[in-house]
Amino acid sequence: MTSGPALARVVPLAAAALGCLATTGANAAQSPAACNTGVVVTKQIECFLDAARDAGDAAVCEAAENATVRFQCLSTYAERISDPAPCTRIDTGTTAEETQALRESCVAGVAIARRDPALCKGFTTPALSDSCYMMLVVEAGADPALCDRIQHVVLRRACREPAAGRQ
């Protein structure tokens, strides 16, 4: 991953390439609405993420007109700062159940990013908790004992198999 001075040189170029610059030359952090002008959703997400990072505020993501862009921006921002607080800002404008599921999915992403199994419990969908624990073990290299918290038998077994191979 690029960081430090190299990133400082790349970010302005990437922002310009993504169409995040307003016609006045202001950057996306000053005018996040300019991010809505992109045609490609992934570029809009990147633009809003850059703007949120520059502003240090997840609320910037809420300026996205596209619900998918808003969700991805808030979720990714939460993961990058390792804080589930931005997840509470997710609002799909559809059903309460869908909004809750997306918020919980966001929190699961933060749990994996910061390797915190405490964030995996209490989801309304047990399968999401199970997936969260499994991802912690399989992808983040967390303690294989977390597999024991998985309710679904097949998923628990799958979690244990790769974990056993790493010991």
N, C-alpha and C positions, 0 to 999 in steps of 0.2 A: 504494500500500500504506500502511496506517495504521501509524504508529510513534510513539515518544515518549510524551508525556503523553496524547494521544488514545487510544493503544493501552492505556495504563494504566487508562483509564476504561472501555474497551470489554471488555477481557479478563474482569474479574470478572462483568460482565453476561452475556457470552457463556457463561462457565462455568456460571453459574446456569441459563441457558436450556437448556443441554445436559444438565442433570441431573448435573453433575459434583460437586455439593456433597453431602457426606454429611449425614445427618440431624442430626449434631452441629454442623454449620456449618463443618466442616473443609474446606479446599479440596482439589482433586484431587491436588495435589502431596503432601499429607499422607495421602491415602487414594485412591490410584489405582484400587483395586478398585471404588470407586463408579462408575467409568467403565463398568464392565461392565453396569450396570443399564440403559443406554440401549437402545432398541429399534432405532434407525436406526444402521447400521454407520458411516456417515460422521460421525455425531455422536460415536460412541465413539472413532473415530480422532482427531477434533479434541480430545476430552477427554484422551485419553492423550498426545497431542502437547503440549498445554498443561502436563500434569503432568510430562512428561519435560523440557520447557523449564524449568519452575519448579525442578525438582530438579537440572537440569544433568546428567542421567544417562539414557542410552538404555535402561538396564535397566528403567526404569519401564514401557516398552512391553511388556515380557515378561509383565506382569501381565494383559494382555488375554487373555480366554478364547477369543476368536475368532481363528483363524490369519490370516485376512485383515486384521483390525485390527492384529495384531502386526506383520505384514509391512509394511503401509502406514505404521504409526507409525515403525518402525525406518528404513524407506527415506526417508520424508519428513524425519525428524529428521536423518539422515545428510546429506541434501541441504542442509538449513537451516544446519547447522554446517560444511558443506563438508569433511566428514571421512568417509572410507569405513569407519572402525573399527566403527561400529554395524552395518554390513552383515554382519559376521561373526557377529552374534548371531542372524541369521535362521535359524530351524529350522522347517521345515514339518511335521515329524513323519511325512513320507511317504517318498519315495525320496531317496537321496543326490543323484541327478541333478537332481531338482526343486529341492531345497534349494540346490544349487550354482547353478542357473540363476537363481533368485530373488536369491541373494547377488550374482551378477554383474550382474543388472539394477539392483540397488541401487547398485553401484559405478559403473555407467554413468550413473545419475542424478547422482551426486556429480561425475563427470567433467564433465558438462554444466554443473552448477551452478557449478563453480569453473573451468570452461574449461581443463581439464587433459587433453590428449590422451594423456598417458602412462598414464592410468587406463583407456583404451579398449583397450589391447593385452593379449593373454594370456587372453582369455576362452575357455572351452571351446567355445563356439558362435561360429564366425566371423561369422555374421549379426549377432550382438549387437555385436561390434566394429565391423562395417560401419555399423550403425545409430548407434552411439555417435559415430563420426567424422562421419557425415552430420549428426546433430543439432548437433554442435559448430559445423559450418560454417553450416548453414541456420538454426538457431534461436539459437545463441549468437554468431554473427558471427565465428567463428574463421577462421584463415587457410585460404583455399580450397585450398591445397596439401595439406591433410589429405585431400581427396577421393582423392588418389593412393594412399592407404593402404587404400582400400576394395577388397576382393577381388571382389565381385559386380559384373559389368560394367554391368548396367542401373542398379544403385544408384549406382555410381561416376558414370555419365553424368548421372543425376538430380541428384546432388550438385553436379556441375560447372555445370549449366545455371543454377540460381538464383545460384550464386556468380559466374558470368560477368555476370549482370545487375546485380550490386551494385558491380562494379568501375568 
